[in-house]
Amino acid sequence: MEVVTSALAVAAVAIPVGLVAAQFARKRAEGILPEYRKRFSDWKGIDVAILSFFCLAFRDVVAQSLEPLGLFSWIPTDPTVEETIRKQQLRYQQSTLVGLCSLPLLIWGFRLWQANARAEARQSRIAGDVALGAGAFFVLAPATFAVHFVVNMIFDVFGMKPDDHPLKSMSVKTVRDAAFLIAGACVVAPAFEELGYRRILVPWASRRFERSWIVMGFAGLVALAFSKPEAKLGPALFVLATAGLLAVLTVVPRYRSRRSTRPSAALVATAALFGAIHSSVWPTPIPLFVLGLGLGWLVLRTRTILAAVVAHGLFNAISVVMMLRGAAG
């Protein structure tokens, strides 16, 4: 029930935002759902490696390297909270702050990199993408939480306990805590992750099947690296299952040569990687795989990340509202 009421609270914001954006899009003749175009920037392997690192690891690396310098000493932590939780919250706030400061630089750098590649023609359709992202939220959130509910129900049947997300243990007692939580979950994480997982990896992997298999291989390594020592079987089976789906998509074009399934294979591989990165909170990768498929589809259709960022941010906002309500209670 708490999830439903929190989702309704987010929906109360998403509906007017989506309607206003749709109205602006109509006036500007942008359209909500653009035609699908295959043309993307022809990223090379080195491009993908560098850009993915800056999108997915840059914040944490910089935050950890600056921590010994005492630059984050102004961020207070609650002394009554357990030491482990206090350190976890401090690192989250540090990473969020680095992300907020570096986000404009990252976007500028991506545009510059894109201009020097064989880039596709850019389209200005901000209002249309915001409306599409808000609309996608009403499809992706119920689908993801439905899978989450079914998986947790199966766990209950077999007497297994799902892992708690680290954010649940964070202390939200001040306005500063709430501001960091909202900025990190609804702005920084969606922007960096959509640029890294979807805008860079999906177009790159869509060109050749072997690239999707490379991404899937990284998903396997990530699942083993991030999963808990006592719970590595589940993430490993998750990767094997998604690899089986990828194998089917790889074989299908041999019998249906008119239509390639490379984009679908790229969506599966990147969604598997997106899920595997959350292997420390099992079985979260399973419902997040569904979310990753939907967000990847948005990037393929729009060729930008804005719609996916909006949908991702609204989805994360459900958890944020739940935490804020719990703190207020």
C-alpha positions in Angstrom: 0.0 0.0 0.0 2.9 2.4 0.8 4.3 1.8 -2.7 0.9 2.6 -4.3 0.3 5.8 -2.4 3.9 7.0 -3.1 3.4 6.2 -6.8 0.1 8.1 -6.8 1.9 11.1 -5.3 4.5 11.0 -8.1 1.8 10.5 -10.7 0.1 13.6 -9.3 3.2 15.5 -10.4 3.8 13.6 -13.6 0.4 14.1 -15.1 0.3 17.9 -15.2 4.0 18.0 -16.3 3.3 15.6 -19.1 0.1 17.5 -20.2 1.9 20.9 -20.2 4.8 19.5 -22.1 2.5 17.8 -24.6 0.7 21.1 -25.2 4.0 22.9 -25.9 5.0 20.0 -28.2 1.8 20.4 -30.1 2.3 24.1 -30.6 5.8 23.5 -31.8 4.7 20.6 -34.0 7.3 18.3 -32.4 5.2 15.2 -32.0 5.3 13.0 -28.9 6.6 9.8 -30.5 9.1 10.5 -33.3 9.7 8.1 -36.2 12.2 5.4 -35.6 15.5 6.2 -37.3 18.5 3.8 -37.2 21.2 6.5 -37.7 23.4 7.0 -34.7 26.9 8.3 -34.1 29.4 5.6 -35.2 31.1 5.2 -31.8 34.3 3.2 -31.8 35.4 0.9 -29.0 37.7 3.5 -27.4 34.9 6.1 -27.5 32.5 3.7 -25.7 35.1 2.8 -23.1 36.0 6.4 -22.2 32.5 7.8 -22.3 31.1 4.9 -20.3 33.7 5.3 -17.7 32.9 9.0 -17.2 29.2 8.3 -17.1 29.2 5.4 -14.8 32.3 5.6 -12.6 33.5 9.2 -12.7 31.4 10.5 -9.8 32.5 7.8 -7.3 36.2 7.9 -8.4 36.4 11.7 -8.0 34.5 11.8 -4.8 36.7 9.1 -3.2 39.9 10.8 -4.4 38.8 14.2 -3.0 37.6 12.8 0.3 41.2 12.7 1.9 41.6 16.4 1.1 38.8 17.3 3.5 36.7 19.1 0.8 33.5 17.5 2.0 34.1 18.2 5.7 31.3 20.7 5.7 28.7 17.9 5.1 27.6 16.9 8.6 26.5 13.4 9.5 24.2 12.4 12.3 26.4 11.0 15.2 23.4 8.9 16.4 23.3 6.8 13.3 25.3 3.6 13.0 28.9 4.2 11.7 28.4 2.0 8.6 25.2 3.8 7.6 26.8 7.2 8.3 29.7 6.4 5.9 27.4 5.1 3.3 25.2 8.3 3.5 28.3 10.5 3.3 29.6 8.8 0.2 26.2 9.1 -1.4 26.1 12.8 -0.8 29.7 13.3 -2.0 28.9 11.4 -5.2 25.7 13.4 -5.7 27.6 16.7 -5.2 30.3 15.7 -7.7 27.6 14.6 -10.1 25.7 17.9 -9.9 28.9 19.9 -10.5 30.2 17.8 -13.3 26.9 17.2 -15.2 27.1 20.4 -17.3 30.7 19.5 -18.2 29.7 15.9 -19.1 26.9 17.1 -21.4 29.2 19.6 -23.1 31.9 16.9 -23.5 29.4 14.5 -24.9 28.2 17.0 -27.5 31.8 17.8 -28.4 32.6 14.2 -28.8 29.5 13.6 -30.8 30.3 16.5 -33.2 33.7 14.9 -34.0 32.1 11.5 -34.7 29.9 10.6 -37.6 26.9 12.1 -35.8 23.3 12.0 -36.7 21.3 15.2 -37.3 20.3 16.7 -34.0 16.6 17.5 -33.4 15.2 20.0 -30.9 12.2 18.4 -29.3 12.5 19.0 -25.6 8.8 19.4 -24.9 8.0 16.2 -26.8 10.6 14.2 -25.0 9.4 15.4 -21.6 5.8 14.5 -22.5 7.0 11.1 -23.8 9.0 10.4 -20.7 6.1 11.3 -18.4 3.8 9.0 -20.4 6.4 6.2 -20.3 6.5 6.4 -16.6 2.9 5.3 -16.4 3.8 2.1 -18.4 7.2 1.3 -17.0 6.5 1.9 -13.3 3.6 -0.5 -13.1 5.3 -3.1 -15.2 8.5 -3.0 -13.1 6.7 -3.1 -9.8 4.5 -5.9 -11.0 7.6 -8.0 -11.8 9.1 -6.9 -8.4 5.9 -8.1 -6.6 5.8 -11.5 -8.4 9.5 -12.1 -7.7 9.2 -11.2 -4.0 6.1 -13.4 -3.8 8.1 -16.4 -5.2 10.9 -15.6 -2.7 8.3 -15.8 0.1 7.0 -19.2 -1.1 10.5 -20.6 -1.0 11.3 -19.0 2.3 13.9 -16.6 0.9 14.3 -13.0 2.1 15.0 -10.3 -0.5 17.9 -7.9 0.2 17.1 -4.4 1.5 18.2 -1.5 -0.7 21.0 0.5 0.9 18.9 3.7 0.5 16.4 2.4 3.0 19.0 2.6 5.8 19.9 6.2 5.0 19.1 8.8 7.6 16.8 11.6 6.3 16.4 14.0 9.2 17.3 17.4 7.7 16.4 19.5 4.7 20.0 18.9 3.5 19.6 15.2 3.7 16.3 15.4 1.7 17.9 17.7 -0.9 20.8 15.3 -1.5 18.4 12.3 -1.7 16.2 14.0 -4.3 19.0 15.4 -6.4 20.9 12.1 -6.4 18.0 9.8 -7.1 15.9 11.9 -9.4 18.5 14.0 -11.3 22.1 12.8 -11.1 21.6 9.0 -11.3 19.1 9.1 -14.1 21.2 11.6 -16.2 24.5 9.7 -15.8 23.0 6.3 -16.1 20.9 7.0 -19.2 23.8 8.6 -20.9 26.1 5.7 -20.0 23.9 2.6 -20.3 21.5 3.7 -23.0 22.7 6.7 -25.1 26.2 5.3 -25.6 26.0 1.5 -25.3 22.6 0.9 -27.0 23.5 2.6 -30.4 27.0 1.1 -30.3 25.8 -2.4 -29.6 22.9 -2.1 -32.2 25.4 -2.1 -35.1 26.8 -5.6 -34.6 25.6 -8.7 -32.6 29.1 -9.3 -31.2 29.0 -6.0 -29.5 25.8 -7.0 -27.6 27.7 -10.1 -26.5 30.6 -8.0 -25.3 28.1 -6.0 -23.2 26.6 -9.2 -21.9 30.0 -10.5 -21.0 30.6 -7.3 -18.9 27.2 -7.9 -17.3 28.4 -11.4 -16.2 31.6 -9.9 -14.7 29.7 -7.1 -13.0 27.2 -9.5 -11.5 29.9 -11.6 -10.0 31.8 -8.6 -8.7 28.9 -6.8 -7.2 26.9 -9.7 -5.7 27.4 -10.7 -2.1 29.7 -13.7 -1.5 26.8 -15.8 -0.1 24.4 -14.9 -2.9 26.2 -15.2 -6.2 24.1 -17.9 -7.7 21.0 -15.7 -8.3 22.8 -12.9 -10.2 24.7 -15.6 -12.2 21.5 -17.3 -13.2 20.0 -13.9 -14.1 22.8 -13.2 -16.5 22.6 -16.7 -18.0 18.8 -16.3 -18.6 19.3 -12.9 -20.3 22.2 -14.4 -22.3 19.8 -17.1 -23.5 17.3 -14.5 -24.7 20.2 -12.7 -26.4 21.1 -16.0 -28.1 17.6 -16.4 -29.5 17.7 -12.9 -30.9 21.1 -13.7 -32.5 19.7 -16.8 -34.2 16.4 -15.3 -35.4 17.8 -13.1 -38.2 19.1 -16.3 -40.0 15.4 -17.3 -40.5 14.0 -13.8 -40.9 16.5 -11.9 -42.9 14.2 -9.0 -43.8 14.3 -7.5 -40.3 17.4 -7.4 -38.1 17.1 -8.0 -34.4 20.3 -6.2 -33.6 18.6 -3.3 -31.8 16.5 -5.7 -29.7 19.7 -7.6 -28.9 21.3 -4.3 -27.8 18.3 -3.6 -25.5 18.6 -7.0 -23.9 22.3 -6.8 -23.3 22.3 -3.2 -21.9 19.3 -4.0 -19.7 21.1 -7.0 -18.4 24.1 -4.9 -17.5 21.9 -2.3 -15.9 20.3 -5.0 -13.8 23.7 -6.7 -13.0 25.1 -3.5 -11.6 22.5 -3.8 -8.8 23.4 -7.4 -8.0 24.3 -6.5 -4.4 20.5 -6.0 -3.8 19.1 -9.3 -5.0 16.6 -9.9 -6.7 16.5 -6.2 -7.8 18.2 -7.0 -11.1 15.1 -8.9 -12.4 12.6 -6.0 -12.2 15.2 -3.5 -13.2 15.8 -5.6 -16.4 12.3 -4.7 -17.4 12.8 -1.0 -16.6 16.1 -1.1 -18.6 14.3 -2.5 -21.7 11.7 0.3 -21.6 14.3 3.0 -21.1 16.5 1.7 -23.9 13.5 1.7 -26.2 12.9 5.3 -25.5 16.5 6.1 -26.4 16.2 4.2 -29.7 13.1 6.0 -30.7 14.1 9.5 -29.6 17.9 9.3 -30.2 18.3 11.4 -27.0 18.3 10.7 -23.3 15.7 13.3 -22.1 12.6 11.1 -22.3 14.5 8.2 -20.6 15.8 10.6 -17.9 12.4 11.9 -17.2 10.9 8.4 -16.9 13.8 7.2 -14.8 13.7 10.2 -12.5 10.0 9.8 -11.9 10.4 6.1 -11.2 13.2 6.8 -8.7 10.9 9.5 -7.2 8.6 6.7 -5.9 11.3 5.4 -3.6 12.3 8.9 -2.6 8.7 9.7 -1.6 8.5 6.5 0.4 11.7 7.4 2.3 10.6 11.0 2.9 7.2 9.8 4.2 9.0 7.3 6.5 11.3 10.1 7.8 8.4 12.4 8.4 6.5 9.6 10.2 
